Amino acid sequence: MTEDEMRKRLTALRLEHRDLDAAIDALSTTGTSDQLQIARLKKRKLRLKDQISMIEDHLIPDIIA
């Protein structure tokens, strides 16, 4: 995967992560919240966060000070 493709993927993952956050908030604020659905969305959000971190690690080199 090229650096440009990684940056595009990173943008898409961040957008999906933000959308999941909004969906979780919306489900939590409604009176009839489905705890199983919320748990699934939170797991998906954590997987996205891991993917985002992995791509960021590849794009941002470690600098030894």
PQR file with spaces between the fields and no chain letter, atoms N, CA, C, O and H, PARSE charges and radii, in Angstrom:
ATOM       1  N    MET     1       0.844   -1.165    0.000 -0.4000 1.5000
ATOM       2  CA   MET     1       0.000    0.000    0.000 -0.0000 2.0000
ATOM       3  C    MET     1       0.899    1.241    0.000  0.5500 1.7000
ATOM       4  O    MET     1       1.819    1.348    0.811 -0.5500 1.4000
ATOM       5  N    THR     2       0.628    2.168   -0.907 -0.4000 1.5000
ATOM       6  CA   THR     2       1.430    3.385   -0.990 -0.0000 2.0000
ATOM       7  C    THR     2       1.044    4.351    0.136  0.5500 1.7000
ATOM       8  O    THR     2       0.019    4.188    0.798 -0.5500 1.4000
ATOM       9  H    THR     2      -0.119    2.082   -1.566  0.4000 1.0000
ATOM      10  N    GLU     3       1.886    5.347    0.326 -0.4000 1.5000
ATOM      11  CA   GLU     3       1.621    6.333    1.381 -0.0000 2.0000
ATOM      12  C    GLU     3       0.320    7.078    1.113  0.5500 1.7000
ATOM      13  O    GLU     3      -0.438    7.357    2.041 -0.5500 1.4000
ATOM      14  H    GLU     3       2.719    5.480   -0.212  0.4000 1.0000
ATOM      15  N    ASP     4       0.060    7.400   -0.138 -0.4000 1.5000
ATOM      16  CA   ASP     4      -1.170    8.108   -0.495 -0.0000 2.0000
ATOM      17  C    ASP     4      -2.401    7.248   -0.200  0.5500 1.7000
ATOM      18  O    ASP     4      -3.401    7.741    0.323 -0.5500 1.4000
ATOM      19  H    ASP     4       0.676    7.174   -0.893  0.4000 1.0000
ATOM      20  N    GLU     5      -2.318    5.969   -0.536 -0.4000 1.5000
ATOM      21  CA   GLU     5      -3.424    5.057   -0.250 -0.0000 2.0000
ATOM      22  C    GLU     5      -3.637    4.912    1.247  0.5500 1.7000
ATOM      23  O    GLU     5      -4.772    4.819    1.715 -0.5500 1.4000
ATOM      24  H    GLU     5      -1.506    5.568   -0.960  0.4000 1.0000
ATOM      25  N    MET     6      -2.542    4.893    1.995 -0.4000 1.5000
ATOM      26  CA   MET     6      -2.645    4.790    3.447 -0.0000 2.0000
ATOM      27  C    MET     6      -3.321    6.023    4.037  0.5500 1.7000
ATOM      28  O    MET     6      -4.126    5.915    4.961 -0.5500 1.4000
ATOM      29  H    MET     6      -1.621    4.969    1.615  0.4000 1.0000
ATOM      30  N    ARG     7      -2.991    7.192    3.500 -0.4000 1.5000
ATOM      31  CA   ARG     7      -3.615    8.428    3.993 -0.0000 2.0000
ATOM      32  C    ARG     7      -5.114    8.455    3.678  0.5500 1.7000
ATOM      33  O    ARG     7      -5.913    8.903    4.501 -0.5500 1.4000
ATOM      34  H    ARG     7      -2.336    7.280    2.749  0.4000 1.0000
ATOM      35  N    LYS     8      -5.492    7.981    2.502 -0.4000 1.5000
ATOM      36  CA   LYS     8      -6.915    7.917    2.142 -0.0000 2.0000
ATOM      37  C    LYS     8      -7.650    6.932    3.042  0.5500 1.7000
ATOM      38  O    LYS     8      -8.761    7.208    3.495 -0.5500 1.4000
ATOM      39  H    LYS     8      -4.844    7.617    1.834  0.4000 1.0000
ATOM      40  N    ARG     9      -7.034    5.786    3.299 -0.4000 1.5000
ATOM      41  CA   ARG     9      -7.627    4.779    4.175 -0.0000 2.0000
ATOM      42  C    ARG     9      -7.760    5.327    5.592  0.5500 1.7000
ATOM      43  O    ARG     9      -8.761    5.084    6.265 -0.5500 1.4000
ATOM      44  H    ARG     9      -6.132    5.562    2.930  0.4000 1.0000
ATOM      45  N    LEU    10      -6.760    6.056    6.036 -0.4000 1.5000
ATOM      46  CA   LEU    10      -6.785    6.656    7.367 -0.0000 2.0000
ATOM      47  C    LEU    10      -7.946    7.646    7.490  0.5500 1.7000
ATOM      48  O    LEU    10      -8.645    7.669    8.503 -0.5500 1.4000
ATOM      49  H    LEU    10      -5.946    6.253    5.489  0.4000 1.0000
ATOM      50  N    THR    11      -8.142    8.448    6.472 -0.4000 1.5000
ATOM      51  CA   THR    11      -9.251    9.407    6.476 -0.0000 2.0000
ATOM      52  C    THR    11     -10.594    8.686    6.546  0.5500 1.7000
ATOM      53  O    THR    11     -11.485    9.091    7.293 -0.5500 1.4000
ATOM      54  H    THR    11      -7.575    8.430    5.649  0.4000 1.0000
ATOM      55  N    ALA    12     -10.736    7.618    5.767 -0.4000 1.5000
ATOM      56  CA   ALA    12     -11.983    6.852    5.761 -0.0000 2.0000
ATOM      57  C    ALA    12     -12.227    6.191    7.116  0.5500 1.7000
ATOM      58  O    ALA    12     -13.356    6.176    7.606 -0.5500 1.4000
ATOM      59  H    ALA    12     -10.012    7.289    5.160  0.4000 1.0000
ATOM      60  N    LEU    13     -11.182    5.652    7.716 -0.4000 1.5000
ATOM      61  CA   LEU    13     -11.324    5.012    9.018 -0.0000 2.0000
ATOM      62  C    LEU    13     -11.705    6.023   10.097  0.5500 1.7000
ATOM      63  O    LEU    13     -12.542    5.739   10.953 -0.5500 1.4000
ATOM      64  H    LEU    13     -10.265    5.664    7.319  0.4000 1.0000
ATOM      65  N    ARG    14     -11.097    7.186   10.054 -0.4000 1.5000
ATOM      66  CA   ARG    14     -11.431    8.227   11.040 -0.0000 2.0000
ATOM      67  C    ARG    14     -12.885    8.668   10.891  0.5500 1.7000
ATOM      68  O    ARG    14     -13.571    8.901   11.887 -0.5500 1.4000
ATOM      69  H    ARG    14     -10.416    7.417    9.359  0.4000 1.0000
ATOM      70  N    LEU    15     -13.353    8.783    9.656 -0.4000 1.5000
ATOM      71  CA   LEU    15     -14.742    9.165    9.414 -0.0000 2.0000
ATOM      72  C    LEU    15     -15.693    8.099    9.952  0.5500 1.7000
ATOM      73  O    LEU    15     -16.686    8.419   10.605 -0.5500 1.4000
ATOM      74  H    LEU    15     -12.796    8.594    8.847  0.4000 1.0000
ATOM      75  N    GLU    16     -15.388    6.841    9.677 -0.4000 1.5000
ATOM      76  CA   GLU    16     -16.227    5.755   10.173 -0.0000 2.0000
ATOM      77  C    GLU    16     -16.209    5.705   11.699  0.5500 1.7000
ATOM      78  O    GLU    16     -17.241    5.451   12.320 -0.5500 1.4000
ATOM      79  H    GLU    16     -14.582    6.582    9.146  0.4000 1.0000
ATOM      80  N    HIS    17     -15.049    5.945   12.307 -0.4000 1.5000
ATOM      81  CA   HIS    17     -14.928    5.974   13.763 -0.0000 2.0000
ATOM      82  C    HIS    17     -15.807    7.077   14.352  0.5500 1.7000
ATOM      83  O    HIS    17     -16.496    6.869   15.351 -0.5500 1.4000
ATOM      84  H    HIS    17     -14.211    6.152   11.802  0.4000 1.0000
ATOM      85  N    ARG    18     -15.775    8.238   13.727 -0.4000 1.5000
ATOM      86  CA   ARG    18     -16.593    9.371   14.184 -0.0000 2.0000
ATOM      87  C    ARG    18     -18.090    9.062   14.019  0.5500 1.7000
ATOM      88  O    ARG    18     -18.896    9.405   14.884 -0.5500 1.4000
ATOM      89  H    ARG    18     -15.216    8.406   12.916  0.4000 1.0000
ATOM      90  N    ASP    19     -18.452    8.417   12.910 -0.4000 1.5000
ATOM      91  CA   ASP    19     -19.850    8.048   12.680 -0.0000 2.0000
ATOM      92  C    ASP    19     -20.341    7.031   13.705  0.5500 1.7000
ATOM      93  O    ASP    19     -21.472    7.115   14.182 -0.5500 1.4000
ATOM      94  H    ASP    19     -17.797    8.138   12.208  0.4000 1.0000
ATOM      95  N    LEU    20     -19.482    6.072   14.038 -0.4000 1.5000
ATOM      96  CA   LEU    20     -19.850    5.090   15.052 -0.0000 2.0000
ATOM      97  C    LEU    20     -20.038    5.757   16.408  0.5500 1.7000
ATOM      98  O    LEU    20     -20.940    5.390   17.161 -0.5500 1.4000
ATOM      99  H    LEU    20     -18.563    6.004   13.650  0.4000 1.0000
ATOM     100  N    ASP    21     -19.208    6.719   16.717 -0.4000 1.5000
ATOM     101  CA   ASP    21     -19.334    7.451   17.971 -0.0000 2.0000
ATOM     102  C    ASP    21     -20.691    8.151   18.037  0.5500 1.7000
ATOM     103  O    ASP    21     -21.357    8.133   19.072 -0.5500 1.4000
ATOM     104  H    ASP    21     -18.476    7.017   16.105  0.4000 1.0000
ATOM     105  N    ALA    22     -21.088    8.759   16.938 -0.4000 1.5000
ATOM     106  CA   ALA    22     -22.386    9.439   16.887 -0.0000 2.0000
ATOM     107  C    ALA    22     -23.533    8.429   17.009  0.5500 1.7000
ATOM     108  O    ALA    22     -24.532    8.702   17.674 -0.5500 1.4000
ATOM     109  H    ALA    22     -20.547    8.773   16.097  0.4000 1.0000
ATOM     110  N    ALA    23     -23.390    7.278   16.377 -0.4000 1.5000
ATOM     111  CA   ALA    23     -24.432    6.256   16.446 -0.0000 2.0000
ATOM     112  C    ALA    23     -24.574    5.708   17.870  0.5500 1.7000
ATOM     113  O    ALA    23     -25.684    5.483   18.354 -0.5500 1.4000
ATOM     114  H    ALA    23     -22.578    7.057   15.837  0.4000 1.0000
ATOM     115  N    ILE    24     -23.441    5.502   18.524 -0.4000 1.5000
ATOM     116  CA   ILE    24     -23.467    5.015   19.907 -0.0000 2.0000
ATOM     117  C    ILE    24     -24.136    6.040   20.810  0.5500 1.7000
ATOM     118  O    ILE    24     -24.953    5.682   21.658 -0.5500 1.4000
ATOM     119  H    ILE    24     -22.540    5.684   18.131  0.4000 1.0000
ATOM     120  N    ASP    25     -23.795    7.311   20.634 -0.4000 1.5000
ATOM     121  CA   ASP    25     -24.411    8.376   21.427 -0.0000 2.0000
ATOM     122  C    ASP    25     -25.915    8.442   21.190  0.5500 1.7000
ATOM     123  O    ASP    25     -26.692    8.621   22.127 -0.5500 1.4000
ATOM     124  H    ASP    25     -23.131    7.602   19.945  0.4000 1.0000
ATOM     125  N    ALA    26     -26.317    8.298   19.929 -0.4000 1.5000
ATOM     126  CA   ALA    26     -27.743    8.355   19.590 -0.0000 2.0000
ATOM     127  C    ALA    26     -28.496    7.190   20.223  0.5500 1.7000
ATOM     128  O    ALA    26     -29.589    7.374   20.759 -0.5500 1.4000
ATOM     129  H    ALA    26     -25.686    8.153   19.168  0.4000 1.0000
ATOM     130  N    LEU    27     -27.920    6.001   20.164 -0.4000 1.5000
ATOM     131  CA   LEU    27     -28.577    4.846   20.772 -0.0000 2.0000
ATOM     132  C    LEU    27     -28.624    4.957   22.292  0.5500 1.7000
ATOM     133  O    LEU    27     -29.590    4.524   22.920 -0.5500 1.4000
ATOM     134  H    LEU    27     -27.032    5.852   19.729  0.4000 1.0000
ATOM     135  N    SER    28     -27.598    5.529   22.870 -0.4000 1.5000
ATOM     136  CA   SER    28     -27.536    5.651   24.325 -0.0000 2.0000
ATOM     137  C    SER    28     -28.550    6.659   24.852  0.5500 1.7000
ATOM     138  O    SER    28     -29.076    6.492   25.953 -0.5500 1.4000
ATOM     139  H    SER    28     -26.813    5.880   22.360  0.4000 1.0000
ATOM     140  N    THR    29     -28.824    7.690   24.083 -0.4000 1.5000
ATOM     141  CA   THR    29     -29.728    8.737   24.563 -0.0000 2.0000
ATOM     142  C    THR    29     -31.200    8.380   24.379  0.5500 1.7000
ATOM     143  O    THR    29     -32.065    8.969   25.028 -0.5500 1.4000
ATOM     144  H    THR    29     -28.396    7.825   23.189  0.4000 1.0000
ATOM     145  N    THR    30     -31.493    7.424   23.502 -0.4000 1.5000
ATOM     146  CA   THR    30     -32.892    7.023   23.327 -0.0000 2.0000
ATOM     147  C    THR    30     -33.314    6.162   24.506  0.5500 1.7000
ATOM     148  O    THR    30     -32.494    5.478   25.118 -0.5500 1.4000
ATOM     149  H    THR    30     -30.791    6.945   22.974  0.4000 1.0000
ATOM     150  N    GLY    31     -34.579    6.205   24.811 -0.4000 1.5000
ATOM     151  CA   GLY    31     -35.096    5.441   25.949 -0.0000 2.0000
ATOM     152  C    GLY    31     -35.038    3.939   25.732  0.5500 1.7000
ATOM     153  O    GLY    31     -34.944    3.182   26.698 -0.5500 1.4000
ATOM     154  H    GLY    31     -35.245    6.761   24.315  0.4000 1.0000
ATOM     155  N    THR    32     -35.092    3.497   24.491 -0.4000 1.5000
ATOM     156  CA   THR    32     -35.105    2.062   24.196 -0.0000 2.0000
ATOM     157  C    THR    32     -33.765    1.635   23.620  0.5500 1.7000
ATOM     158  O    THR    32     -33.689    1.141   22.495 -0.5500 1.4000
ATOM     159  H    THR    32     -35.169    4.113   23.707  0.4000 1.0000
ATOM     160  N    SER    33     -32.719    1.828   24.393 -0.4000 1.5000
ATOM     161  CA   SER    33     -31.378    1.494   23.900 -0.0000 2.0000
ATOM     162  C    SER    33     -31.171   -0.018   23.922  0.5500 1.7000
ATOM     163  O    SER    33     -31.518   -0.700   24.887 -0.5500 1.4000
ATOM     164  H    SER    33     -32.780    2.229   25.307  0.4000 1.0000
ATOM     165  N    ASP    34     -30.605   -0.511   22.847 -0.4000 1.5000
ATOM     166  CA   ASP    34     -30.297   -1.930   22.703 -0.0000 2.0000
ATOM     167  C    ASP    34     -28.847   -2.149   23.131  0.5500 1.7000
ATOM     168  O    ASP    34     -27.920   -1.809   22.396 -0.5500 1.4000
ATOM     169  H    ASP    34     -30.323    0.043   22.063  0.4000 1.0000
ATOM     170  N    GLN    35     -28.659   -2.711   24.306 -0.4000 1.5000
ATOM     171  CA   GLN    35     -27.316   -2.860   24.863 -0.0000 2.0000
ATOM     172  C    GLN    35     -26.429   -3.757   24.012  0.5500 1.7000
ATOM     173  O    GLN    35     -25.225   -3.519   23.914 -0.5500 1.4000
ATOM     174  H    GLN    35     -29.412   -2.987   24.903  0.4000 1.0000
ATOM     175  N    LEU    36     -27.000   -4.773   23.402 -0.4000 1.5000
ATOM     176  CA   LEU    36     -26.212   -5.662   22.546 -0.0000 2.0000
ATOM     177  C    LEU    36     -25.705   -4.914   21.316  0.5500 1.7000
ATOM     178  O    LEU    36     -24.547   -5.062   20.926 -0.5500 1.4000
ATOM     179  H    LEU    36     -27.978   -4.966   23.482  0.4000 1.0000
ATOM     180  N    GLN    37     -26.570   -4.118   20.713 -0.4000 1.5000
ATOM     181  CA   GLN    37     -26.172   -3.329   19.545 -0.0000 2.0000
ATOM     182  C    GLN    37     -25.105   -2.307   19.916  0.5500 1.7000
ATOM     183  O    GLN    37     -24.150   -2.107   19.167 -0.5500 1.4000
ATOM     184  H    GLN    37     -27.511   -3.997   21.030  0.4000 1.0000
ATOM     185  N    ILE    38     -25.262   -1.668   21.057 -0.4000 1.5000
ATOM     186  CA   ILE    38     -24.270   -0.689   21.509 -0.0000 2.0000
ATOM     187  C    ILE    38     -22.922   -1.379   21.743  0.5500 1.7000
ATOM     188  O    ILE    38     -21.880   -0.837   21.374 -0.5500 1.4000
ATOM     189  H    ILE    38     -26.038   -1.831   21.666  0.4000 1.0000
ATOM     190  N    ALA    39     -22.935   -2.559   22.347 -0.4000 1.5000
ATOM     191  CA   ALA    39     -21.700   -3.295   22.594 -0.0000 2.0000
ATOM     192  C    ALA    39     -21.012   -3.665   21.288  0.5500 1.7000
ATOM     193  O    ALA    39     -19.787   -3.586   21.186 -0.5500 1.4000
ATOM     194  H    ALA    39     -23.781   -3.000   22.647  0.4000 1.0000
ATOM     195  N    ARG    40     -21.784   -4.066   20.298 -0.4000 1.5000
ATOM     196  CA   ARG    40     -21.210   -4.406   18.987 -0.0000 2.0000
ATOM     197  C    ARG    40     -20.590   -3.179   18.324  0.5500 1.7000
ATOM     198  O    ARG    40     -19.510   -3.262   17.739 -0.5500 1.4000
ATOM     199  H    ARG    40     -22.779   -4.131   20.381  0.4000 1.0000
ATOM     200  N    LEU    41     -21.268   -2.052   18.417 -0.4000 1.5000
ATOM     201  CA   LEU    41     -20.732   -0.828   17.830 -0.0000 2.0000
ATOM     202  C    LEU    41     -19.445   -0.402   18.535  0.5500 1.7000
ATOM     203  O    LEU    41     -18.506    0.065   17.892 -0.5500 1.4000
ATOM     204  H    LEU    41     -22.146   -1.985   18.892  0.4000 1.0000
ATOM     205  N    LYS    42     -19.407   -0.564   19.847 -0.4000 1.5000
ATOM     206  CA   LYS    42     -18.197   -0.201   20.591 -0.0000 2.0000
ATOM     207  C    LYS    42     -17.027   -1.102   20.220  0.5500 1.7000
ATOM     208  O    LYS    42     -15.893   -0.632   20.126 -0.5500 1.4000
ATOM     209  H    LYS    42     -20.171   -0.944   20.369  0.4000 1.0000
ATOM     210  N    LYS    43     -17.286   -2.398   20.009 -0.4000 1.5000
ATOM     211  CA   LYS    43     -16.224   -3.311   19.587 -0.0000 2.0000
ATOM     212  C    LYS    43     -15.699   -2.917   18.212  0.5500 1.7000
ATOM     213  O    LYS    43     -14.491   -2.924   17.972 -0.5500 1.4000
ATOM     214  H    LYS    43     -18.207   -2.779   20.086  0.4000 1.0000
ATOM     215  N    ARG    44     -16.622   -2.572   17.309 -0.4000 1.5000
ATOM     216  CA   ARG    44     -16.225   -2.141   15.965 -0.0000 2.0000
ATOM     217  C    ARG    44     -15.385   -0.868   16.055  0.5500 1.7000
ATOM     218  O    ARG    44     -14.388   -0.721   15.348 -0.5500 1.4000
ATOM     219  H    ARG    44     -17.603   -2.566   17.505  0.4000 1.0000
ATOM     220  N    LYS    45     -15.793    0.037   16.922 -0.4000 1.5000
ATOM     221  CA   LYS    45     -15.071    1.293   17.101 -0.0000 2.0000
ATOM     222  C    LYS    45     -13.646    1.038   17.605  0.5500 1.7000
ATOM     223  O    LYS    45     -12.704    1.695   17.163 -0.5500 1.4000
ATOM     224  H    LYS    45     -16.603   -0.083   17.497  0.4000 1.0000
ATOM     225  N    LEU    46     -13.491    0.089   18.523 -0.4000 1.5000
ATOM     226  CA   LEU    46     -12.161   -0.251   19.025 -0.0000 2.0000
ATOM     227  C    LEU    46     -11.284   -0.867   17.941  0.5500 1.7000
ATOM     228  O    LEU    46     -10.088   -0.584   17.874 -0.5500 1.4000
ATOM     229  H    LEU    46     -14.256   -0.445   18.882  0.4000 1.0000
ATOM     230  N    ARG    47     -11.878   -1.714   17.085 -0.4000 1.5000
ATOM     231  CA   ARG    47     -11.107   -2.294   15.978 -0.0000 2.0000
ATOM     232  C    ARG    47     -10.659   -1.202   15.017  0.5500 1.7000
ATOM     233  O    ARG    47      -9.536   -1.234   14.515 -0.5500 1.4000
ATOM     234  H    ARG    47     -12.849   -1.944   17.139  0.4000 1.0000
ATOM     235  N    LEU    48     -11.536   -0.237   14.762 -0.4000 1.5000
ATOM     236  CA   LEU    48     -11.163    0.882   13.895 -0.0000 2.0000
ATOM     237  C    LEU    48     -10.025    1.689   14.508  0.5500 1.7000
ATOM     238  O    LEU    48      -9.100    2.105   13.810 -0.5500 1.4000
ATOM     239  H    LEU    48     -12.448   -0.210   15.170  0.4000 1.0000
ATOM     240  N    LYS    49     -10.099    1.907   15.817 -0.4000 1.5000
ATOM     241  CA   LYS    49      -9.043    2.655   16.489 -0.0000 2.0000
ATOM     242  C    LYS    49      -7.697    1.944   16.360  0.5500 1.7000
ATOM     243  O    LYS    49      -6.665    2.585   16.158 -0.5500 1.4000
ATOM     244  H    LYS    49     -10.850    1.570   16.384  0.4000 1.0000
ATOM     245  N    ASP    50      -7.716    0.615   16.478 -0.4000 1.5000
ATOM     246  CA   ASP    50      -6.489   -0.161   16.307 -0.0000 2.0000
ATOM     247  C    ASP    50      -5.943   -0.020   14.890  0.5500 1.7000
ATOM     248  O    ASP    50      -4.736    0.133   14.703 -0.5500 1.4000
ATOM     249  H    ASP    50      -8.554    0.095   16.642  0.4000 1.0000
ATOM     250  N    GLN    51      -6.819   -0.071   13.899 -0.4000 1.5000
ATOM     251  CA   GLN    51      -6.394    0.079   12.510 -0.0000 2.0000
ATOM     252  C    GLN    51      -5.831    1.474   12.262  0.5500 1.7000
ATOM     253  O    GLN    51      -4.830    1.635   11.564 -0.5500 1.4000
ATOM     254  H    GLN    51      -7.800   -0.195   14.052  0.4000 1.0000
ATOM     255  N    ILE    52      -6.483    2.475   12.838 -0.4000 1.5000
ATOM     256  CA   ILE    52      -6.008    3.854   12.698 -0.0000 2.0000
ATOM     257  C    ILE    52      -4.615    3.986   13.298  0.5500 1.7000
ATOM     258  O    ILE    52      -3.729    4.586   12.690 -0.5500 1.4000
ATOM     259  H    ILE    52      -7.297    2.344   13.405  0.4000 1.0000
ATOM     260  N    SER    53      -4.421    3.431   14.482 -0.4000 1.5000
ATOM     261  CA   SER    53      -3.116    3.503   15.142 -0.0000 2.0000
ATOM     262  C    SER    53      -2.039    2.805   14.325  0.5500 1.7000
ATOM     263  O    SER    53      -0.912    3.293   14.231 -0.5500 1.4000
ATOM     264  H    SER    53      -5.141    2.943   14.976  0.4000 1.0000
ATOM     265  N    MET    54      -2.378    1.674   13.739 -0.4000 1.5000
ATOM     266  CA   MET    54      -1.410    0.927   12.949 -0.0000 2.0000
ATOM     267  C    MET    54      -0.973    1.722   11.720  0.5500 1.7000
ATOM     268  O    MET    54       0.214    1.764   11.395 -0.5500 1.4000
ATOM     269  H    MET    54      -3.293    1.278   13.815  0.4000 1.0000
ATOM     270  N    ILE    55      -1.923    2.347   11.044 -0.4000 1.5000
ATOM     271  CA   ILE    55      -1.589    3.145    9.862 -0.0000 2.0000
ATOM     272  C    ILE    55      -0.789    4.375   10.256  0.5500 1.7000
ATOM     273  O    ILE    55       0.171    4.737    9.576 -0.5500 1.4000
ATOM     274  H    ILE    55      -2.887    2.313   11.308  0.4000 1.0000
ATOM     275  N    GLU    56      -1.179    5.019   11.350 -0.4000 1.5000
ATOM     276  CA   GLU    56      -0.434    6.190   11.809 -0.0000 2.0000
ATOM     277  C    GLU    56       1.005    5.822   12.159  0.5500 1.7000
ATOM     278  O    GLU    56       1.923    6.597   11.890 -0.5500 1.4000
ATOM     279  H    GLU    56      -1.959    4.725   11.902  0.4000 1.0000
ATOM     280  N    ASP    57       1.210    4.652   12.754 -0.4000 1.5000
ATOM     281  CA   ASP    57       2.567    4.206   13.067 -0.0000 2.0000
ATOM     282  C    ASP    57       3.408    4.047   11.811  0.5500 1.7000
ATOM     283  O    ASP    57       4.605    4.332   11.825 -0.5500 1.4000
ATOM     284  H    ASP    57       0.464    4.023   12.972  0.4000 1.0000
ATOM     285  N    HIS    58       2.791    3.592   10.721 -0.4000 1.5000
ATOM     286  CA   HIS    58       3.520    3.437    9.465 -0.0000 2.0000
ATOM     287  C    HIS    58       3.819    4.791    8.814  0.5500 1.7000
ATOM     288  O    HIS    58       4.869    4.970    8.197 -0.5500 1.4000
ATOM     289  H    HIS    58       1.818    3.360   10.709  0.4000 1.0000
ATOM     290  N    LEU    59       2.896    5.732    8.954 -0.4000 1.5000
ATOM     291  CA   LEU    59       3.061    7.026    8.302 -0.0000 2.0000
ATOM     292  C    LEU    59       3.974    7.979    9.072  0.5500 1.7000
ATOM     293  O    LEU    59       4.693    8.779    8.473 -0.5500 1.4000
ATOM     294  H    LEU    59       2.043    5.587    9.455  0.4000 1.0000
ATOM     295  N    ILE    60       3.941    7.890   10.393 -0.4000 1.5000
ATOM     296  CA   ILE    60       4.722    8.803   11.228 -0.0000 2.0000
ATOM     297  C    ILE    60       5.931    8.035   11.761  0.5500 1.7000
ATOM     298  O    ILE    60       5.772    7.171   12.623 -0.5500 1.4000
ATOM     299  H    ILE    60       3.357    7.240   10.880  0.4000 1.0000
ATOM     300  N    PRO    61       7.109    8.324   11.279 -0.5600 1.5000
ATOM     301  CA   PRO    61       8.290    7.584   11.732  0.2800 2.0000
ATOM     302  C    PRO    61       8.660    7.926   13.172  0.5500 1.7000
ATOM     303  O    PRO    61       8.413    9.031   13.656 -0.5500 1.4000
ATOM     304  N    ASP    62       9.253    6.951   13.831 -0.4000 1.5000
ATOM     305  CA   ASP    62       9.753    7.192   15.185 -0.0000 2.0000
ATOM     306  C    ASP    62      11.021    8.036   15.085  0.5500 1.7000
ATOM     307  O    ASP    62      11.930    7.725   14.316 -0.5500 1.4000
ATOM     308  H    ASP    62       9.453    6.053   13.438  0.4000 1.0000
ATOM     309  N    ILE    63      11.065    9.092   15.863 -0.4000 1.5000
ATOM     310  CA   ILE    63      12.228    9.980   15.878 -0.0000 2.0000
ATOM     311  C    ILE    63      12.903    9.822   17.229  0.5500 1.7000
ATOM     312  O    ILE    63      12.303   10.071   18.276 -0.5500 1.4000
ATOM     313  H    ILE    63      10.327    9.344   16.487  0.4000 1.0000
ATOM     314  N    ILE    64      14.143    9.410   17.187 -0.4000 1.5000
ATOM     315  CA   ILE    64      14.909    9.250   18.421 -0.0000 2.0000
ATOM     316  C    ILE    64      15.530   10.597   18.750  0.5500 1.7000
ATOM     317  O    ILE    64      16.320   11.144   17.980 -0.5500 1.4000
ATOM     318  H    ILE    64      14.630    9.208   16.337  0.4000 1.0000
ATOM     319  N    ALA    65      15.158   11.118   19.908 -0.4000 1.5000
ATOM     320  CA   ALA    65      15.645   12.440   20.313 -0.0000 2.0000
ATOM     321  C    ALA    65      16.964   12.354   21.014  0.5500 1.7000
ATOM     322  O    ALA    65      17.516   13.376   21.421 -0.5500 1.4000
ATOM     323  H    ALA    65      14.517   10.675   20.534  0.4000 1.0000
